[in-house]
Amino acid sequence: MCDQTFLAITFGPCDNCSQNKPLMNIYLKNEPINYCSLCVELMACQGLAKGETTNTLKAESESLKAKLEEERAKLHDVELHQVAEKIEALGQFVMKTRRTLKGHGNKVLCMDWCRDKRRIVSSSQDGKVIVWDAYTTNKEHAVTMPCTWVMACAYAPSGCAVACGGLDNKCSVYPLSLDKNENLAAKKKSVAMHTNYLSSCSFTNSDMQILTSSGDGTCALWDVESGQLLQSFHGHSADVLSLHLAPSETGNTFVSGGCDKKANVWDMRSGQNVQSFETHESDINSVKYYPSGDAFATGSDDATCRLYDLRADREVAIYSRDSIIFGASSVDFSLSGRLLFAGYNDYSINVWDVLKGTRVAILFGHENRVSTVRVSPDGTAFCSGSWDNTLRIWA
Amino acid sequence: MTINTLSQDGVQRQQMPCLTKMERMIISMQDPDMGIKLRNQRLLITVIPHAMTGVDIVEWLIKKFSISDEEALHVGQLFIKYGYIYPLKEPRNLILKADDSSYRFQTPYYWMSTRWPASELDYAIYLAKKNIRKQGELIEYEKECYNALHKRINHTWDFVVMQAREQLRASKQRRKADRIVLECQEQAYWLVNRPPPGTQDSIDHGPERRTMNTRVQLNAEFYKKEIEHNRISLARNRVKSSICLESYVKYCEQYQPHDPIMQGCLPSNPWITDDIMFWNMTSETVALPTKLRVERWSFCFMELLNDPMGRKEFLTYLEKEFSAENLCFWQACEDVRHGETAKIPEKVDEVYKQFLAPGASRWVNIDSKTMEKTLEGLKRPHRFVLDDAQMHIYFLMKKDSYPRYLKSELYKNLLARAIVPQETKKSVFPFMRRQRHSSPSPALATQTAEDDGKAKNSNSNSGTASRL
């Protein structure tokens, strides 16, 4: 029994979804509108007020965004490179590969430093996660994950555990044991559960909490011991690819970047999106805070890296060149924040002068995409991981 | 094998901005006035039109983008890898050589951005044509592919062979030069889209990323949240750019002496000289710290607290001032904030007993309003219940005790005694590489803490804990 009998007076394109369907004639604000029955139902269920449609809401949101950009532009009285004119230019820059870590059988996707300044953990496409002493190039531990494409890995602040995850949609924590006979996988703790791939993970100031970002468009904060979800962060409209915790005094915020071209700053306690920046033209692959915590840099598929200031609430610098065609996959600052190291999908690493906006050097060496770049905790070197299965330490 | 490498959406999304940029460059390279000068190239006995040499390409790139030789070679290499330019003499060798080897532009029909699916059927026809032309003498991997395809799409094989024959017949009617050019183009296309084993796959690009509409519902609720968010953002207080940007200049200046990559480090960078003296001198448990380290404590309060040695020194100072409970309270709050969720109630209780309860042994001086709010919150303890009180004490220390510590005898003495390491010169004999010593793993610390005495002996003797 069809309880949806209505008089279909017309058949044609719906005013809302533009599909050719039998139309219902309804009145919105005394105006006759032709909607298909699906749109009428949607309108009813989504609690739209009279005259509202997803399109009108979208238009309102866009106009507010435009106003926001206007407001931001008002206080922009000087460009960064103008302020930086009085600084000395950097001299000849020489950085070489000091160590090459070979051992992964497939693309290296992610790496992280240990706080002891010499150990690193790296993960690859074939599911292997390896802990190295990068200084001696010895491998110390290895775990094989039950999934491929382990895109995220992180070293715990204590140096006693590593977290990793990828296509399994989970983040697992492995305590590092020095017992030769112990299988690391046995003590594994499954912490995070997302509904899509895990793109990035990071411990907060202790071993007890992990922050994750996922292809399902959300970030989340988890308690390691219990696996409980402490806070979730919604606001991205597409995959979230990267996150970074703020080095600020209060230690309560982090920034995330995603495929919706947005970089969002979040408050960890409330789960609120505090600030949002949308000037990139393509996916944001990587976000990193400037060491003072007042700004952050992003690397994107549109082949540019950009610097956003949190107090001025706007983008303040773009790092790009015509000859750079491919996207930046990963960025990190040197200790003083003067240099920005960016790894690109064209196998090179570009070093930018953050203040002057110019490129200081281009480093060749990798034979495939550079997937991750991280400066060591004491700033003595940086490590790059690549799809050519190796990691390199540059100093 | 990556997931969905040939998914149309995949190529479209991630590669398109790069491909569009490359194509713009290629088009300007072919500009009759400003582009590369093309000439005829002799290939065996035929003359191929519109060819250029490797040097031409590199020089044009150097002039156009003001880049170095190395970078121009690198960029040119990308064009070949992605199939926009192909080599004439050694087609299988997709490398740009900066000499007089000849190259040609690929026809736009075969550009990657056209997103032809490069299906098995097309590949089969191509291989069949080659097979017929070369009378069965295909290269090893091509022969394998051919046989594999023959098995897989056997049901369409008649069609494949018929197509191959027809295309060959049509091509025989062309001029020899045209025919060779077309063959080269097609071969170049397939070398990029079906790379021989052992060479790189340029279309390889990782797990699929989706964008709008498939991950998050862009419905009315989503937009309402965005509108709310934008309204709040509009009302935000902003700071003038000039002030913000000045602060970066100051920060970079202040930290430059501490940045090993910018200014080197004393005695030397361990990664460069294989000498770990630097790490030994800056470790947590060293007897006398370096001057730079002690100076850094004066940059801001957080620097002092983040360094465990700094924190200890500060605690000693506070004890002299009888306000050590402030730092202890702050540390206890940090522990609550970052610790296990399950232990929060008991930790909060401890903190209350030690620091907040009236008559507590280490009572901290918080203003009444904050104290009231905190005590109220303690009835239902959660991770952030002590935040207000912690913030109050933090700023108290920052505004009061910290500046006084920096002016104190304790700090000044330490600064005077702090070491400025001697620079280690690089080894006179560069061939003699210093032995790289390993260090105990941080995981060792917990291991020995857990085990009994007998296990401790066997573990602590091993420097390298390799298990592979």
HADDOCK unambig.tbl for C-alpha pairs under 7 A between the chains (distance, minus, plus):
assign (segid A and resid 46 and name CA) (segid B and resid 220 and name CA) 6.44 0.50 0.50
assign (segid A and resid 54 and name CA) (segid B and resid 219 and name CA) 6.24 0.50 0.50
assign (segid A and resid 54 and name CA) (segid B and resid 220 and name CA) 5.11 0.50 0.50
assign (segid A and resid 57 and name CA) (segid B and resid 220 and name CA) 6.85 0.50 0.50
assign (segid A and resid 57 and name CA) (segid B and resid 223 and name CA) 5.99 0.50 0.50
assign (segid A and resid 57 and name CA) (segid B and resid 224 and name CA) 6.90 0.50 0.50
assign (segid A and resid 58 and name CA) (segid B and resid 223 and name CA) 5.97 0.50 0.50
assign (segid A and resid 61 and name CA) (segid B and resid 223 and name CA) 6.66 0.50 0.50
assign (segid A and resid 61 and name CA) (segid B and resid 226 and name CA) 6.41 0.50 0.50
assign (segid A and resid 61 and name CA) (segid B and resid 227 and name CA) 4.99 0.50 0.50
assign (segid A and resid 64 and name CA) (segid B and resid 230 and name CA) 6.18 0.50 0.50
assign (segid A and resid 65 and name CA) (segid B and resid 230 and name CA) 6.45 0.50 0.50
assign (segid A and resid 68 and name CA) (segid B and resid 234 and name CA) 5.57 0.50 0.50
assign (segid A and resid 75 and name CA) (segid B and resid 240 and name CA) 4.94 0.50 0.50
assign (segid A and resid 75 and name CA) (segid B and resid 241 and name CA) 6.32 0.50 0.50
assign (segid A and resid 76 and name CA) (segid B and resid 240 and name CA) 6.14 0.50 0.50
assign (segid A and resid 76 and name CA) (segid B and resid 241 and name CA) 5.01 0.50 0.50
assign (segid A and resid 77 and name CA) (segid B and resid 240 and name CA) 6.86 0.50 0.50
assign (segid A and resid 77 and name CA) (segid B and resid 241 and name CA) 5.90 0.50 0.50
assign (segid A and resid 77 and name CA) (segid B and resid 242 and name CA) 6.25 0.50 0.50
assign (segid A and resid 78 and name CA) (segid B and resid 241 and name CA) 6.19 0.50 0.50
assign (segid A and resid 78 and name CA) (segid B and resid 242 and name CA) 5.65 0.50 0.50
assign (segid A and resid 80 and name CA) (segid B and resid 245 and name CA) 6.11 0.50 0.50
assign (segid A and resid 83 and name CA) (segid B and resid 245 and name CA) 6.95 0.50 0.50
assign (segid A and resid 83 and name CA) (segid B and resid 246 and name CA) 6.81 0.50 0.50
assign (segid A and resid 98 and name CA) (segid B and resid 271 and name CA) 6.32 0.50 0.50
assign (segid A and resid 98 and name CA) (segid B and resid 272 and name CA) 6.61 0.50 0.50
assign (segid A and resid 136 and name CA) (segid B and resid 436 and name CA) 5.83 0.50 0.50
assign (segid A and resid 136 and name CA) (segid B and resid 437 and name CA) 7.00 0.50 0.50
assign (segid A and resid 136 and name CA) (segid B and resid 438 and name CA) 6.37 0.50 0.50
assign (segid A and resid 139 and name CA) (segid B and resid 466 and name CA) 6.19 0.50 0.50
assign (segid A and resid 139 and name CA) (segid B and resid 468 and name CA) 6.98 0.50 0.50
assign (segid A and resid 140 and name CA) (segid B and resid 465 and name CA) 6.00 0.50 0.50
assign (segid A and resid 140 and name CA) (segid B and resid 466 and name CA) 4.39 0.50 0.50
assign (segid A and resid 140 and name CA) (segid B and resid 467 and name CA) 5.96 0.50 0.50
assign (segid A and resid 141 and name CA) (segid B and resid 466 and name CA) 6.82 0.50 0.50
assign (segid A and resid 141 and name CA) (segid B and resid 467 and name CA) 6.23 0.50 0.50
assign (segid A and resid 159 and name CA) (segid B and resid 442 and name CA) 5.16 0.50 0.50
assign (segid A and resid 159 and name CA) (segid B and resid 443 and name CA) 5.89 0.50 0.50
assign (segid A and resid 160 and name CA) (segid B and resid 442 and name CA) 6.21 0.50 0.50
assign (segid A and resid 160 and name CA) (segid B and resid 443 and name CA) 4.40 0.50 0.50
assign (segid A and resid 176 and name CA) (segid B and resid 443 and name CA) 6.16 0.50 0.50
assign (segid A and resid 177 and name CA) (segid B and resid 443 and name CA) 6.77 0.50 0.50
assign (segid A and resid 178 and name CA) (segid B and resid 444 and name CA) 6.94 0.50 0.50
assign (segid A and resid 178 and name CA) (segid B and resid 465 and name CA) 6.40 0.50 0.50
assign (segid A and resid 180 and name CA) (segid B and resid 467 and name CA) 5.82 0.50 0.50
assign (segid A and resid 205 and name CA) (segid B and resid 338 and name CA) 6.47 0.50 0.50
assign (segid A and resid 206 and name CA) (segid B and resid 338 and name CA) 5.79 0.50 0.50
assign (segid A and resid 208 and name CA) (segid B and resid 338 and name CA) 6.51 0.50 0.50
assign (segid A and resid 208 and name CA) (segid B and resid 339 and name CA) 5.61 0.50 0.50
assign (segid A and resid 208 and name CA) (segid B and resid 340 and name CA) 5.66 0.50 0.50
assign (segid A and resid 209 and name CA) (segid B and resid 338 and name CA) 6.91 0.50 0.50
assign (segid A and resid 216 and name CA) (segid B and resid 215 and name CA) 5.88 0.50 0.50
assign (segid A and resid 217 and name CA) (segid B and resid 215 and name CA) 6.45 0.50 0.50
assign (segid A and resid 217 and name CA) (segid B and resid 216 and name CA) 6.74 0.50 0.50
assign (segid A and resid 223 and name CA) (segid B and resid 340 and name CA) 6.78 0.50 0.50
assign (segid A and resid 223 and name CA) (segid B and resid 341 and name CA) 6.59 0.50 0.50
assign (segid A and resid 225 and name CA) (segid B and resid 340 and name CA) 6.54 0.50 0.50
assign (segid A and resid 237 and name CA) (segid B and resid 212 and name CA) 5.91 0.50 0.50
assign (segid A and resid 237 and name CA) (segid B and resid 215 and name CA) 6.91 0.50 0.50
assign (segid A and resid 237 and name CA) (segid B and resid 216 and name CA) 5.29 0.50 0.50
assign (segid A and resid 238 and name CA) (segid B and resid 210 and name CA) 6.73 0.50 0.50
assign (segid A and resid 238 and name CA) (segid B and resid 211 and name CA) 4.94 0.50 0.50
assign (segid A and resid 238 and name CA) (segid B and resid 212 and name CA) 5.47 0.50 0.50
assign (segid A and resid 238 and name CA) (segid B and resid 215 and name CA) 5.67 0.50 0.50
assign (segid A and resid 238 and name CA) (segid B and resid 216 and name CA) 6.37 0.50 0.50
assign (segid A and resid 239 and name CA) (segid B and resid 209 and name CA) 6.77 0.50 0.50
assign (segid A and resid 239 and name CA) (segid B and resid 210 and name CA) 6.69 0.50 0.50
assign (segid A and resid 239 and name CA) (segid B and resid 211 and name CA) 6.79 0.50 0.50
assign (segid A and resid 249 and name CA) (segid B and resid 302 and name CA) 6.43 0.50 0.50
assign (segid A and resid 259 and name CA) (segid B and resid 211 and name CA) 6.06 0.50 0.50
assign (segid A and resid 260 and name CA) (segid B and resid 211 and name CA) 6.44 0.50 0.50
assign (segid A and resid 260 and name CA) (segid B and resid 212 and name CA) 6.90 0.50 0.50
assign (segid A and resid 275 and name CA) (segid B and resid 233 and name CA) 6.99 0.50 0.50
assign (segid A and resid 302 and name CA) (segid B and resid 17 and name CA) 6.47 0.50 0.50
assign (segid A and resid 311 and name CA) (segid B and resid 238 and name CA) 5.85 0.50 0.50
assign (segid A and resid 311 and name CA) (segid B and resid 239 and name CA) 5.54 0.50 0.50
assign (segid A and resid 311 and name CA) (segid B and resid 244 and name CA) 6.96 0.50 0.50
assign (segid A and resid 312 and name CA) (segid B and resid 238 and name CA) 5.15 0.50 0.50
assign (segid A and resid 312 and name CA) (segid B and resid 239 and name CA) 4.75 0.50 0.50
assign (segid A and resid 312 and name CA) (segid B and resid 240 and name CA) 6.01 0.50 0.50
assign (segid A and resid 312 and name CA) (segid B and resid 241 and name CA) 5.72 0.50 0.50
assign (segid A and resid 312 and name CA) (segid B and resid 244 and name CA) 6.67 0.50 0.50
assign (segid A and resid 313 and name CA) (segid B and resid 238 and name CA) 6.41 0.50 0.50
assign (segid A and resid 322 and name CA) (segid B and resid 65 and name CA) 6.76 0.50 0.50
assign (segid A and resid 323 and name CA) (segid B and resid 65 and name CA) 6.04 0.50 0.50
assign (segid A and resid 325 and name CA) (segid B and resid 18 and name CA) 5.61 0.50 0.50
assign (segid A and resid 325 and name CA) (segid B and resid 21 and name CA) 6.38 0.50 0.50
assign (segid A and resid 325 and name CA) (segid B and resid 22 and name CA) 6.82 0.50 0.50
assign (segid A and resid 326 and name CA) (segid B and resid 18 and name CA) 5.53 0.50 0.50
assign (segid A and resid 335 and name CA) (segid B and resid 259 and name CA) 5.29 0.50 0.50
assign (segid A and resid 336 and name CA) (segid B and resid 252 and name CA) 5.16 0.50 0.50
assign (segid A and resid 336 and name CA) (segid B and resid 255 and name CA) 4.88 0.50 0.50
assign (segid A and resid 336 and name CA) (segid B and resid 256 and name CA) 5.53 0.50 0.50
assign (segid A and resid 336 and name CA) (segid B and resid 259 and name CA) 5.57 0.50 0.50
assign (segid A and resid 337 and name CA) (segid B and resid 252 and name CA) 5.97 0.50 0.50
assign (segid A and resid 338 and name CA) (segid B and resid 252 and name CA) 5.66 0.50 0.50
assign (segid A and resid 379 and name CA) (segid B and resid 259 and name CA) 6.18 0.50 0.50
assign (segid A and resid 379 and name CA) (segid B and resid 260 and name CA) 5.94 0.50 0.50
assign (segid A and resid 379 and name CA) (segid B and resid 261 and name CA) 6.69 0.50 0.50
assign (segid A and resid 380 and name CA) (segid B and resid 260 and name CA) 5.03 0.50 0.50
assign (segid A and resid 380 and name CA) (segid B and resid 261 and name CA) 5.88 0.50 0.50
assign (segid A and resid 380 and name CA) (segid B and resid 269 and name CA) 6.45 0.50 0.50
assign (segid A and resid 381 and name CA) (segid B and resid 261 and name CA) 6.79 0.50 0.50
assign (segid A and resid 395 and name CA) (segid B and resid 261 and name CA) 6.80 0.50 0.50
assign (segid A and resid 395 and name CA) (segid B and resid 271 and name CA) 6.53 0.50 0.50
assign (segid A and resid 395 and name CA) (segid B and resid 272 and name CA) 6.68 0.50 0.50
